[in-house]
Amino acid sequence: MKKHATVCPRNCYSTCSLNVYTDDADTRILRIEANPANEATPKGACVKGLSYVERQVSKDRILTPLKRKSGTSGPAVKPQDFEPVSWDEALSLITAKLTHYKERFGAQSVLYYSSSGTKGLMNGTGMSFWRLFGGCTTTYGDLCWPAGLEATRLTFGENKHNVPWDIENARLIILWGKNVAETNVQQMRAIDRAVEKGARLVVIDPRRTLSADRAELLIQPRPGTDGALALAVAHLLVKMNAVDKKFIDAHVKGFQQFKEHVRDATPAKAAEITDVPVQYIEQLAHYLAEIKPLTICAGFGMQRYTNSGQAMRAMAALSVITGNIGKPGASWQFANLQSFIFDKVINPFSFFPPDEPDGVVRVSISTARLGEDMLAQTDPPLKMAWVERGNPVTQNPDTNVVLKAFRQLEFRVVTEQFFTDTALEADIILPAKTLFEQSDVIGAYWHSYIQWKKKILDPPGEVKPESEIYRLLAERLGLPQVDIDAAVPAADNVDSFLAEKLAPFPELSLDKLKEGPILAPGTQEVAFCDYVFKTPAGKIELYSEEAANRWGQSPLPQFCEPTESARSAEAKKYPLYFMTPNTKDRIHSQFNNLAIIRQFSPHPILYISPEDADIRHIAVGDRVDVFNDRGSLEVEARLDFSLKKGCVCMTNGWWISEGGTVNFLSAGRETDMAYGAAFHDCMVDVRNRKSHRNRQKDNRAGRDNE
């Protein structure tokens, strides 16, 4: 048996270091364990990481190029509607289509859609190919975190926070909309140790999650009202004179304006907005006033509302006015991009459309409005799509419109490992590599380690890494070989390609990375300990002109009701918040097709409070319809006493073939800043299918008797 050190490249906080054990011939993975060299993830992979053993050899894995059989189309396409073809046939067909569309309509008639299914420097070869091809159309914005990134950047100048193990120094920890026990399990270990040392844990979430089990205070606000809660706490801190005046005078711009701004944000007003009792708001404020150091950990899901950028600014302000920045145990934690050293992705503006036309790549489709914007493209209209590292049919808002847009295209190529909902929309499916089948260099966004992802196994069947696919395609298109070599490395040149990326950072040579994870050059274990803030004022900005000039928002953090909420017009028809959080069993739409995972989550379940269920005559196990004007889902209902009344909950990531994606119900909306996806502005109603059918039957009988 042989041991190999590598890293999980999934879009996950932890980015765990792993030891992978293979047989002596390196043909089969035998087991996976933690690699303790990473101080942030030393104690074990999660169930998803362990499932790589099955994922690698799954009988459902796509191992050869596939072509849709003629005469198959529409919503009933199944895996058996595809037939294996050779690489020669697949690449010939793709080459012919690309050549035709480029000559007839222009290169921008091709949509290149890539997402964050995996991380790594090799992913950059995709856009390099499309630029070499002559251009394409692509997306801006992001499904995951832009509003929080931008809110943090506007406030502090950049996105970074203390190293994960520093949280053990905190005496007060607030998990604000973050369920670390399921979505960042490695952080929960450090929080447990902090609690054992006497730290107090507060959880703010409409659900009582697993993370709340060790908390001494659980606050359950109405979804989308976190900004109002934060401003009320700030009001009390100012009123109690519990602010750090010395820190504010030295390092903060706009406190006087902020102080006046929160004067009217009373706990009574916040209680009316948030449904949080005044005494809980006051208790939270007293904790912040009396206990230091404080770390606030803000989740990603909470910043997926139409008001979430401003809400995140209000929450970050609590760390600022109490002086809990730049010290051990004191941190605002959202995203730690200290490992993003290789390209401009460290700048949130990389998510934005360019200020000036690119001339080659048309960045014109909002990820949040993918289907709508695809259908609206003209001059030229979209004719073809290439999708990799993503499952947009399942995961992007407003699935029905996304499906319409994809089905209106003339040709679709999807690079995938399994028959996802998006793969089933393809004309050609190309088999994708796993993490074990090509070397890469991986960063993270919770810790700041740079890690070597070693090639451990040769790809099975006819699988090729995406970079090799691009290289073969470029050659068939007759592109200059010297340009191909510069844009896309050959299979035997990957190490040299990566070494070139590492060259500006002597601390990060391949040889050094192969010895183990290395903290990115310049990592601050205590973020902002030098009190350097890369804002226009050179200070933390509670008052931001850029928020006004770029986004049309108030320069001060301000609460506005979400576009769709229990207090909007939609609530008259659809009174329930549809919460769609992540789960420990999946990373969005990945992993649930594996047997080891499906034993924990065999089918979708809608969780509903007993009060809301009783009104609708719903019992445990009933089949229910979850619906609004955009779509509907049929799922099993289960009562949840920990869920706030007025909310229903179903984890995201379910495929249509597994029972339906939650995004049949979501709208294609953007957040108030940074072009994020405001999935969570989503109101629904629920009805018992059996009772509904019986009522329909009675109504028909009544009409027949008239």
LINVENLIN-V102981 format. One record per residue. RES is the residue in one small letter. SS is DSSP state (a for helix, b for strand, c for the rest). OMEGA is omega as a letter, one per 30 degrees, with the letter a starting at -180 (NA if undefined). Layout:
BEGIN
res=RES ss=SS omega=OMEGA
res=RES ss=SS omega=OMEGA
END
This chain:
BEGIN
res=m ss=c omega=a
res=k ss=b omega=l
res=k ss=b omega=l
res=h ss=b omega=l
res=a ss=b omega=l
res=t ss=b omega=a
res=v ss=b omega=l
res=c ss=c omega=a
res=p ss=c omega=a
res=r ss=b omega=l
res=n ss=c omega=a
res=c ss=c omega=l
res=y ss=c omega=a
res=s ss=c omega=a
res=t ss=c omega=a
res=c ss=c omega=l
res=s ss=b omega=a
res=l ss=b omega=l
res=n ss=b omega=a
res=v ss=b omega=a
res=y ss=b omega=l
res=t ss=b omega=l
res=d ss=c omega=a
res=d ss=c omega=a
res=a ss=c omega=a
res=d ss=c omega=l
res=t ss=c omega=a
res=r ss=c omega=l
res=i ss=b omega=a
res=l ss=b omega=l
res=r ss=b omega=a
res=i ss=b omega=l
res=e ss=b omega=l
res=a ss=b omega=l
res=n ss=c omega=a
res=p ss=c omega=l
res=a ss=c omega=l
res=n ss=c omega=a
res=e ss=c omega=l
res=a ss=c omega=a
res=t ss=c omega=a
res=p ss=c omega=a
res=k ss=c omega=l
res=g ss=c omega=l
res=a ss=c omega=l
res=c ss=c omega=a
res=v ss=a omega=l
res=k ss=a omega=l
res=g ss=a omega=l
res=l ss=a omega=a
res=s ss=c omega=l
res=y ss=a omega=l
res=v ss=a omega=l
res=e ss=a omega=a
res=r ss=a omega=a
res=q ss=a omega=a
res=v ss=a omega=a
res=s ss=c omega=l
res=k ss=c omega=a
res=d ss=c omega=a
res=r ss=c omega=l
res=i ss=c omega=a
res=l ss=c omega=a
res=t ss=c omega=l
res=p ss=c omega=a
res=l ss=b omega=l
res=k ss=b omega=l
res=r ss=b omega=l
res=k ss=c omega=a
res=s ss=c omega=l
res=g ss=c omega=l
res=t ss=c omega=l
res=s ss=c omega=l
res=g ss=c omega=a
res=p ss=c omega=a
res=a ss=c omega=a
res=v ss=c omega=a
res=k ss=c omega=l
res=p ss=a omega=a
res=q ss=a omega=l
res=d ss=a omega=l
res=f ss=b omega=l
res=e ss=b omega=l
res=p ss=b omega=l
res=v ss=c omega=l
res=s ss=c omega=l
res=w ss=a omega=a
res=d ss=a omega=a
res=e ss=a omega=a
res=a ss=a omega=a
res=l ss=a omega=l
res=s ss=a omega=l
res=l ss=a omega=l
res=i ss=a omega=l
res=t ss=a omega=a
res=a ss=a omega=l
res=k ss=a omega=l
res=l ss=a omega=a
res=t ss=a omega=a
res=h ss=a omega=a
res=y ss=a omega=l
res=k ss=a omega=a
res=e ss=a omega=a
res=r ss=a omega=a
res=f ss=a omega=a
res=g ss=c omega=a
res=a ss=a omega=a
res=q ss=a omega=l
res=s ss=a omega=l
res=v ss=b omega=l
res=l ss=b omega=l
res=y ss=b omega=l
res=y ss=b omega=l
res=s ss=b omega=a
res=s ss=c omega=a
res=s ss=c omega=l
res=g ss=c omega=l
res=t ss=b omega=l
res=k ss=c omega=l
res=g ss=c omega=a
res=l ss=a omega=a
res=m ss=a omega=l
res=n ss=a omega=l
res=g ss=a omega=l
res=t ss=a omega=l
res=g ss=a omega=a
res=m ss=a omega=l
res=s ss=a omega=l
res=f ss=a omega=a
res=w ss=a omega=l
res=r ss=a omega=l
res=l ss=a omega=l
res=f ss=a omega=a
res=g ss=c omega=l
res=g ss=c omega=l
res=c ss=b omega=l
res=t ss=b omega=l
res=t ss=b omega=a
res=t ss=b omega=l
res=y ss=b omega=a
res=g ss=c omega=a
res=d ss=b omega=l
res=l ss=c omega=a
res=c ss=c omega=a
res=w ss=c omega=a
res=p ss=a omega=a
res=a ss=a omega=l
res=g ss=a omega=l
res=l ss=a omega=a
res=e ss=a omega=l
res=a ss=a omega=l
res=t ss=a omega=l
res=r ss=a omega=l
res=l ss=a omega=a
res=t ss=a omega=a
res=f ss=a omega=a
res=g ss=c omega=l
res=e ss=c omega=a
res=n ss=c omega=l
res=k ss=c omega=l
res=h ss=c omega=a
res=n ss=c omega=l
res=v ss=c omega=a
res=p ss=a omega=a
res=w ss=a omega=l
res=d ss=a omega=a
res=i ss=a omega=l
res=e ss=a omega=l
res=n ss=a omega=a
res=a ss=c omega=l
res=r ss=c omega=l
res=l ss=b omega=a
res=i ss=b omega=l
res=i ss=b omega=l
res=l ss=b omega=a
res=w ss=b omega=a
res=g ss=c omega=a
res=k ss=c omega=a
res=n ss=c omega=a
res=v ss=a omega=a
res=a ss=a omega=l
res=e ss=a omega=a
res=t ss=a omega=l
res=n ss=c omega=a
res=v ss=a omega=a
res=q ss=a omega=l
res=q ss=a omega=a
res=m ss=a omega=l
res=r ss=a omega=a
res=a ss=a omega=l
res=i ss=a omega=l
res=d ss=a omega=l
res=r ss=a omega=l
res=a ss=a omega=l
res=v ss=a omega=l
res=e ss=a omega=l
res=k ss=c omega=l
res=g ss=c omega=l
res=a ss=c omega=l
res=r ss=b omega=a
res=l ss=b omega=l
res=v ss=b omega=l
res=v ss=b omega=l
res=i ss=b omega=a
res=d ss=c omega=l
res=p ss=c omega=l
res=r ss=b omega=l
res=r ss=c omega=a
res=t ss=c omega=l
res=l ss=a omega=a
res=s ss=a omega=a
res=a ss=a omega=a
res=d ss=a omega=l
res=r ss=a omega=a
res=a ss=c omega=l
res=e ss=c omega=l
res=l ss=b omega=l
res=l ss=b omega=l
res=i ss=b omega=a
res=q ss=c omega=a
res=p ss=c omega=l
res=r ss=c omega=a
res=p ss=c omega=l
res=g ss=c omega=a
res=t ss=c omega=a
res=d ss=a omega=l
res=g ss=a omega=l
res=a ss=a omega=l
res=l ss=a omega=a
res=a ss=a omega=a
res=l ss=a omega=l
res=a ss=a omega=l
res=v ss=a omega=l
res=a ss=a omega=l
res=h ss=a omega=a
res=l ss=a omega=l
res=l ss=a omega=l
res=v ss=a omega=a
res=k ss=a omega=a
res=m ss=c omega=a
res=n ss=c omega=a
res=a ss=c omega=l
res=v ss=c omega=a
res=d ss=c omega=a
res=k ss=a omega=a
res=k ss=a omega=l
res=f ss=a omega=a
res=i ss=a omega=a
res=d ss=a omega=a
res=a ss=a omega=a
res=h ss=a omega=a
res=v ss=b omega=l
res=k ss=b omega=l
res=g ss=c omega=a
res=f ss=a omega=a
res=q ss=a omega=l
res=q ss=a omega=l
res=f ss=a omega=l
res=k ss=a omega=l
res=e ss=a omega=a
res=h ss=a omega=a
res=v ss=c omega=a
res=r ss=c omega=a
res=d ss=c omega=a
res=a ss=c omega=a
res=t ss=c omega=l
res=p ss=a omega=l
res=a ss=a omega=l
res=k ss=a omega=a
res=a ss=a omega=l
res=a ss=a omega=l
res=e ss=a omega=a
res=i ss=a omega=a
res=t ss=a omega=a
res=d ss=c omega=l
res=v ss=c omega=l
res=p ss=c omega=a
res=v ss=a omega=a
res=q ss=a omega=l
res=y ss=a omega=l
res=i ss=a omega=l
res=e ss=a omega=l
res=q ss=a omega=l
res=l ss=a omega=l
res=a ss=a omega=l
res=h ss=a omega=l
res=y ss=a omega=a
res=l ss=a omega=a
res=a ss=a omega=a
res=e ss=a omega=a
res=i ss=c omega=l
res=k ss=c omega=f
res=p ss=c omega=a
res=l ss=b omega=l
res=t ss=b omega=l
res=i ss=b omega=l
res=c ss=b omega=a
res=a ss=b omega=a
res=g ss=c omega=l
res=f ss=c omega=a
res=g ss=a omega=a
res=m ss=a omega=a
res=q ss=a omega=l
res=r ss=c omega=l
res=y ss=c omega=a
res=t ss=c omega=l
res=n ss=c omega=a
res=s ss=a omega=l
res=g ss=a omega=l
res=q ss=a omega=l
res=a ss=a omega=a
res=m ss=a omega=l
res=r ss=a omega=l
res=a ss=a omega=l
res=m ss=a omega=l
res=a ss=a omega=a
res=a ss=a omega=l
res=l ss=a omega=l
res=s ss=a omega=a
res=v ss=a omega=a
res=i ss=a omega=l
res=t ss=c omega=l
res=g ss=c omega=a
res=n ss=c omega=l
res=i ss=c omega=l
res=g ss=c omega=a
res=k ss=b omega=l
res=p ss=c omega=l
res=g ss=c omega=a
res=a ss=b omega=a
res=s ss=b omega=l
res=w ss=b omega=a
res=q ss=b omega=l
res=f ss=c omega=l
res=a ss=c omega=a
res=n ss=c omega=a
res=l ss=c omega=l
res=q ss=c omega=l
res=s ss=c omega=a
res=f ss=c omega=a
res=i ss=c omega=a
res=f ss=c omega=a
res=d ss=c omega=a
res=k ss=a omega=a
res=v ss=a omega=l
res=i ss=a omega=a
res=n ss=c omega=l
res=p ss=a omega=l
res=f ss=a omega=l
res=s ss=a omega=l
res=f ss=a omega=a
res=f ss=c omega=l
res=p ss=c omega=a
res=p ss=c omega=l
res=d ss=c omega=l
res=e ss=c omega=l
res=p ss=c omega=a
res=d ss=c omega=a
res=g ss=c omega=l
res=v ss=c omega=a
res=v ss=b omega=l
res=r ss=b omega=a
res=v ss=b omega=a
res=s ss=b omega=a
res=i ss=b omega=l
res=s ss=b omega=l
res=t ss=a omega=l
res=a ss=a omega=a
res=r ss=a omega=a
res=l ss=a omega=a
res=g ss=a omega=a
res=e ss=a omega=a
res=d ss=a omega=l
res=m ss=a omega=a
res=l ss=a omega=a
res=a ss=a omega=a
res=q ss=c omega=l
res=t ss=c omega=l
res=d ss=c omega=f
res=p ss=c omega=l
res=p ss=c omega=l
res=l ss=c omega=l
res=k ss=c omega=a
res=m ss=b omega=l
res=a ss=b omega=l
res=w ss=b omega=a
res=v ss=b omega=l
res=e ss=b omega=l
res=r ss=c omega=l
res=g ss=c omega=l
res=n ss=c omega=a
res=p ss=a omega=l
res=v ss=a omega=a
res=t ss=a omega=a
res=q ss=a omega=l
res=n ss=c omega=a
res=p ss=c omega=l
res=d ss=c omega=a
res=t ss=a omega=a
res=n ss=a omega=l
res=v ss=a omega=l
res=v ss=a omega=l
res=l ss=a omega=l
res=k ss=a omega=a
res=a ss=a omega=l
res=f ss=a omega=a
res=r ss=a omega=l
res=q ss=a omega=l
res=l ss=c omega=l
res=e ss=c omega=a
res=f ss=b omega=a
res=r ss=b omega=l
res=v ss=b omega=l
res=v ss=b omega=l
res=t ss=b omega=a
res=e ss=b omega=l
res=q ss=c omega=a
res=f ss=c omega=a
res=f ss=c omega=l
res=t ss=c omega=l
res=d ss=c omega=l
res=t ss=c omega=l
res=a ss=a omega=a
res=l ss=a omega=l
res=e ss=a omega=a
res=a ss=c omega=l
res=d ss=c omega=l
res=i ss=b omega=l
res=i ss=b omega=l
res=l ss=b omega=a
res=p ss=b omega=a
res=a ss=c omega=l
res=k ss=c omega=l
res=t ss=c omega=a
res=l ss=a omega=a
res=f ss=a omega=a
res=e ss=a omega=l
res=q ss=c omega=l
res=s ss=c omega=l
res=d ss=b omega=l
res=v ss=b omega=a
res=i ss=b omega=l
res=g ss=c omega=a
res=a ss=c omega=l
res=y ss=c omega=l
res=w ss=c omega=l
res=h ss=c omega=a
res=s ss=c omega=l
res=y ss=b omega=l
res=i ss=b omega=a
res=q ss=b omega=l
res=w ss=b omega=l
res=k ss=b omega=a
res=k ss=c omega=l
res=k ss=c omega=a
res=i ss=c omega=a
res=l ss=c omega=l
res=d ss=c omega=l
res=p ss=c omega=l
res=p ss=c omega=l
res=g ss=c omega=l
res=e ss=c omega=a
res=v ss=c omega=l
res=k ss=c omega=l
res=p ss=c omega=a
res=e ss=a omega=a
res=s ss=a omega=l
res=e ss=a omega=l
res=i ss=a omega=l
res=y ss=a omega=a
res=r ss=a omega=l
res=l ss=a omega=a
res=l ss=a omega=l
res=a ss=a omega=l
res=e ss=a omega=l
res=r ss=a omega=l
res=l ss=c omega=l
res=g ss=c omega=l
res=l ss=c omega=a
res=p ss=c omega=a
res=q ss=a omega=a
res=v ss=a omega=l
res=d ss=a omega=l
res=i ss=a omega=a
res=d ss=a omega=a
res=a ss=a omega=a
res=a ss=a omega=a
res=v ss=c omega=a
res=p ss=c omega=l
res=a ss=c omega=a
res=a ss=a omega=a
res=d ss=a omega=a
res=n ss=a omega=a
res=v ss=a omega=a
res=d ss=a omega=l
res=s ss=a omega=l
res=f ss=a omega=a
res=l ss=a omega=l
res=a ss=a omega=l
res=e ss=a omega=l
res=k ss=a omega=a
res=l ss=a omega=a
res=a ss=c omega=l
res=p ss=c omega=a
res=f ss=c omega=a
res=p ss=a omega=a
res=e ss=a omega=a
res=l ss=a omega=l
res=s ss=c omega=l
res=l ss=a omega=a
res=d ss=a omega=l
res=k ss=a omega=l
res=l ss=a omega=l
res=k ss=a omega=l
res=e ss=a omega=l
res=g ss=c omega=a
res=p ss=c omega=l
res=i ss=b omega=l
res=l ss=b omega=a
res=a ss=c omega=l
res=p ss=c omega=l
res=g ss=c omega=a
res=t ss=c omega=l
res=q ss=c omega=l
res=e ss=c omega=l
res=v ss=c omega=a
res=a ss=c omega=l
res=f ss=c omega=l
res=c ss=c omega=l
res=d ss=c omega=a
res=y ss=c omega=l
res=v ss=c omega=a
res=f ss=c omega=a
res=k ss=c omega=l
res=t ss=c omega=l
res=p ss=c omega=a
res=a ss=c omega=a
res=g ss=c omega=l
res=k ss=c omega=l
res=i ss=b omega=a
res=e ss=b omega=l
res=l ss=c omega=l
res=y ss=c omega=a
res=s ss=c omega=l
res=e ss=a omega=a
res=e ss=a omega=l
res=a ss=a omega=l
res=a ss=a omega=a
res=n ss=a omega=a
res=r ss=a omega=a
res=w ss=a omega=a
res=g ss=c omega=a
res=q ss=c omega=l
res=s ss=c omega=l
res=p ss=c omega=l
res=l ss=c omega=l
res=p ss=c omega=a
res=q ss=c omega=l
res=f ss=c omega=l
res=c ss=c omega=l
res=e ss=c omega=l
res=p ss=c omega=a
res=t ss=c omega=a
res=e ss=c omega=a
res=s ss=c omega=l
res=a ss=c omega=l
res=r ss=c omega=l
res=s ss=c omega=a
res=a ss=a omega=a
res=e ss=a omega=a
res=a ss=a omega=l
res=k ss=a omega=l
res=k ss=c omega=a
res=y ss=c omega=a
res=p ss=c omega=a
res=l ss=b omega=l
res=y ss=b omega=l
res=f ss=b omega=a
res=m ss=b omega=a
res=t ss=c omega=a
res=p ss=c omega=l
res=n ss=c omega=a
res=t ss=c omega=l
res=k ss=c omega=a
res=d ss=c omega=a
res=r ss=c omega=l
res=i ss=b omega=a
res=h ss=c omega=a
res=s ss=c omega=l
res=q ss=b omega=l
res=f ss=c omega=a
res=n ss=c omega=l
res=n ss=c omega=a
res=l ss=c omega=a
res=a ss=a omega=a
res=i ss=a omega=l
res=i ss=a omega=a
res=r ss=a omega=l
res=q ss=c omega=l
res=f ss=c omega=a
res=s ss=c omega=a
res=p ss=c omega=a
res=h ss=c omega=a
res=p ss=c omega=l
res=i ss=b omega=l
res=l ss=b omega=l
res=y ss=b omega=a
res=i ss=b omega=l
res=s ss=c omega=l
res=p ss=a omega=l
res=e ss=a omega=l
res=d ss=a omega=l
res=a ss=a omega=a
res=d ss=a omega=l
res=i ss=a omega=a
res=r ss=c omega=l
res=h ss=c omega=a
res=i ss=c omega=l
res=a ss=c omega=l
res=v ss=c omega=l
res=g ss=c omega=l
res=d ss=c omega=l
res=r ss=b omega=a
res=v ss=b omega=l
res=d ss=b omega=l
res=v ss=b omega=a
res=f ss=b omega=l
res=n ss=b omega=a
res=d ss=c omega=a
res=r ss=c omega=a
res=g ss=b omega=a
res=s ss=b omega=l
res=l ss=b omega=l
res=e ss=b omega=a
res=v ss=b omega=l
res=e ss=b omega=l
res=a ss=b omega=l
res=r ss=b omega=a
res=l ss=b omega=a
res=d ss=c omega=a
res=f ss=c omega=a
res=s ss=c omega=a
res=l ss=b omega=l
res=k ss=c omega=l
res=k ss=c omega=a
res=g ss=c omega=l
res=c ss=b omega=l
res=v ss=b omega=a
res=c ss=b omega=l
res=m ss=c omega=a
res=t ss=c omega=a
res=n ss=c omega=l
res=g ss=c omega=l
res=w ss=c omega=l
res=w ss=c omega=l
res=i ss=a omega=a
res=s ss=a omega=l
res=e ss=a omega=l
res=g ss=c omega=l
res=g ss=c omega=l
res=t ss=c omega=l
res=v ss=a omega=a
res=n ss=a omega=l
res=f ss=a omega=a
res=l ss=c omega=a
res=s ss=c omega=a
res=a ss=c omega=l
res=g ss=c omega=a
res=r ss=c omega=l
res=e ss=b omega=l
res=t ss=c omega=a
res=d ss=c omega=l
res=m ss=c omega=l
res=a ss=c omega=l
res=y ss=c omega=l
res=g ss=b omega=l
res=a ss=b omega=a
res=a ss=c omega=l
res=f ss=c omega=a
res=h ss=c omega=l
res=d ss=c omega=a
res=c ss=c omega=l
res=m ss=b omega=a
res=v ss=b omega=l
res=d ss=b omega=a
res=v ss=b omega=l
res=r ss=b omega=l
res=n ss=b omega=a
res=r ss=a omega=a
res=k ss=a omega=l
res=s ss=a omega=a
res=h ss=a omega=l
res=r ss=a omega=l
res=n ss=a omega=l
res=r ss=a omega=l
res=q ss=a omega=l
res=k ss=a omega=l
res=d ss=a omega=l
res=n ss=a omega=l
res=r ss=a omega=l
res=a ss=a omega=l
res=g ss=a omega=l
res=r ss=a omega=a
res=d ss=a omega=a
res=n ss=a omega=a
res=e ss=c omega=NA
END
